[in-house]
Every structure is written in C-alpha cells, then in structure tokens.
Amino acid sequence: MIRAPRTFHTGIDVKPMSSETDLLLRRILTDVLGLKQGQAEGFTADTGLFGHLPELDSMAVAGLLTEMEDRLDIVIEDDEIDGELLESFGSLLAFAEAKRAEP
C-alpha cells in the first residue's frame, strides 16, 4: 500500500518569499514618502495607499512614479495612471510586476 506523505502543521504561517519587485517597491515607498523604517515591510496586498497614507498626497505621486521608473527600469505612460493604481499596495505591486515583465 502506498501512503501519502505526512504533513505537520507547526502553527507558524509562512509567507511566500517576496519578489525582487516587491522588495524594491517597498524600498521606493519608504524612501520617497519618508516612511518609518520597517513600515512598508508590514504592508499587505490590501494596505491602502493614496487616501490612506498621509505621506502619499497628490504632490508625492509624481515623485513616486518617477522613482518607480528609475529604479524598476520601466516606463509609465500617463494613460496608465488612475485611481485604482494607487489604491492599495497590491494593485501598485501588480502593476509594477506587469510592467517589468513587458518585453
């Protein structure tokens, strides 16, 4: 008889490893917005950005997008910027990862 391997639950939730884009984006947010050290590391996909972080106001958006272009080596077109893009960390990360995957 063949048995399935046993799995044990340790009670510790293991987060998947962060992508390079994820780590870079957290660093960009910290640097551009002047966030407290470690604050961005606590962001989840649902963490609100624009309208939720006082540091991310309309004046900071241009700086954030410029830094994303420079550090992630992407080009962000004006027509790609909308309210949903900056709604949450997850939406901004998904956008950045998609842009980096473009040929």
Contacts in CASP RR format, 6 or more apart in sequence:
PFRMAT RR
TARGET T0000
AUTHOR 0000-0000-0000
METHOD contacts of the structure
MODEL  1
MIRAPRTFHTGIDVKPMSSETDLLLRRILTDVLGLKQGQAEGFTADTGLF
GHLPELDSMAVAGLLTEMEDRLDIVIEDDEIDGELLESFGSLLAFAEAKR
AEP
19 97 0 8 1.000
21 72 0 8 1.000
21 93 0 8 1.000
21 96 0 8 1.000
21 97 0 8 1.000
21 100 0 8 1.000
22 93 0 8 1.000
22 97 0 8 1.000
24 71 0 8 1.000
24 72 0 8 1.000
25 68 0 8 1.000
25 72 0 8 1.000
25 89 0 8 1.000
25 92 0 8 1.000
25 93 0 8 1.000
25 96 0 8 1.000
26 40 0 8 1.000
26 41 0 8 1.000
26 43 0 8 1.000
27 40 0 8 1.000
27 71 0 8 1.000
28 64 0 8 1.000
28 67 0 8 1.000
28 68 0 8 1.000
28 71 0 8 1.000
28 72 0 8 1.000
29 35 0 8 1.000
29 40 0 8 1.000
29 43 0 8 1.000
29 64 0 8 1.000
29 89 0 8 1.000
30 37 0 8 1.000
30 38 0 8 1.000
30 39 0 8 1.000
30 40 0 8 1.000
31 67 0 8 1.000
32 60 0 8 1.000
32 63 0 8 1.000
32 64 0 8 1.000
32 67 0 8 1.000
33 53 0 8 1.000
33 55 0 8 1.000
33 56 0 8 1.000
33 60 0 8 1.000
33 64 0 8 1.000
34 55 0 8 1.000
35 53 0 8 1.000
35 55 0 8 1.000
43 89 0 8 1.000
44 89 0 8 1.000
44 90 0 8 1.000
45 88 0 8 1.000
45 89 0 8 1.000
45 90 0 8 1.000
45 93 0 8 1.000
46 88 0 8 1.000
46 89 0 8 1.000
46 90 0 8 1.000
47 88 0 8 1.000
47 89 0 8 1.000
47 90 0 8 1.000
48 87 0 8 1.000
48 88 0 8 1.000
48 89 0 8 1.000
49 56 0 8 1.000
49 86 0 8 1.000
49 87 0 8 1.000
49 88 0 8 1.000
49 89 0 8 1.000
49 92 0 8 1.000
50 56 0 8 1.000
50 61 0 8 1.000
50 83 0 8 1.000
50 86 0 8 1.000
50 87 0 8 1.000
56 64 0 8 1.000
56 86 0 8 1.000
61 81 0 8 1.000
61 86 0 8 1.000
65 76 0 8 1.000
65 81 0 8 1.000
68 74 0 8 1.000
68 76 0 8 1.000
68 96 0 8 1.000
69 75 0 8 1.000
69 76 0 8 1.000
72 96 0 8 1.000
72 99 0 8 1.000
72 100 0 8 1.000
73 100 0 8 1.000
74 96 0 8 1.000
74 99 0 8 1.000
74 100 0 8 1.000
74 102 0 8 1.000
75 99 0 8 1.000
76 99 0 8 1.000
80 95 0 8 1.000
84 91 0 8 1.000
85 91 0 8 1.000
85 92 0 8 1.000
85 95 0 8 1.000
86 92 0 8 1.000
END
